[in-house]
């Protein structure tokens, strides 16, 4: 049941990140949006621990996961941009 909760939170966070980030809403699809949110939460947790805002083993909150997802989305779009 915990995995389903993580996927649902990831989907919500990924969707919000896609809404607030300018440009084409890529990646598209349910699975990629959920993965974006989950990876964003991991990025936010890692950054928070490196900066010292979070203790070891403490996860990022919902807002932090959104910020992490926006970071991941901006990097994704930069790397996927045609040259």
C-alpha positions in Angstrom: 0.0 0.0 0.0 2.9 2.3 0.7 4.1 2.0 -2.9 0.8 3.1 -4.3 0.9 6.1 -2.0 4.3 7.1 -3.3 3.2 6.7 -6.9 0.1 8.9 -6.2 2.1 11.6 -4.5 4.7 11.4 -7.3 1.9 11.8 -9.9 0.5 14.9 -8.1 3.9 16.5 -7.6 4.9 15.8 -11.2 1.7 17.2 -12.5 2.1 20.4 -10.4 5.8 20.7 -11.6 4.7 20.5 -15.2 2.0 23.1 -14.7 4.4 25.7 -13.1 7.3 25.2 -15.4 7.2 27.2 -18.6 7.4 25.6 -22.0 6.2 22.4 -23.7 4.7 20.0 -21.1 7.1 17.1 -21.8 7.5 14.3 -20.6 3.9 13.2 -21.4 2.0 10.4 -19.9 0.9 9.0 -16.6 4.0 6.9 -15.8 6.5 9.6 -16.8 4.7 12.2 -14.8 4.7 10.0 -11.7 8.4 9.1 -12.2 9.2 12.9 -12.5 7.5 13.5 -9.1 9.2 10.6 -7.4 12.7 11.5 -8.8 12.0 15.1 -7.8 11.2 14.1 -4.2 14.5 12.1 -4.1 16.4 15.1 -5.5 14.8 17.5 -3.0 15.7 15.1 -0.1 19.3 14.7 -1.3 19.7 18.5 -1.8 18.1 19.2 1.6 20.5 16.8 3.3 23.6 18.2 1.5 22.7 21.8 2.4 21.9 20.8 6.0 18.2 21.6 6.1 17.2 17.9 6.5 18.7 15.3 8.8 19.9 11.9 7.5 16.8 9.7 6.8 14.4 12.7 6.9 12.4 13.0 3.6 11.6 16.3 1.9 8.1 17.7 2.3 5.5 18.2 -0.4 6.8 21.7 -1.4 10.3 20.4 -1.5 9.3 17.6 -3.8 7.7 20.1 -6.1 10.9 22.2 -6.2 12.9 19.0 -6.8 10.6 18.0 -9.6 10.9 21.4 -11.3 14.7 21.1 -11.1 14.5 17.6 -12.7 12.1 18.8 -15.4 14.2 21.8 -16.3 17.3 19.5 -16.6 15.3 17.0 -18.7 14.1 19.7 -21.1 17.6 21.1 -21.5 19.1 17.7 -22.3 16.2 16.7 -24.6 16.4 20.0 -26.6 17.3 19.5 -30.2 20.6 21.1 -31.1 
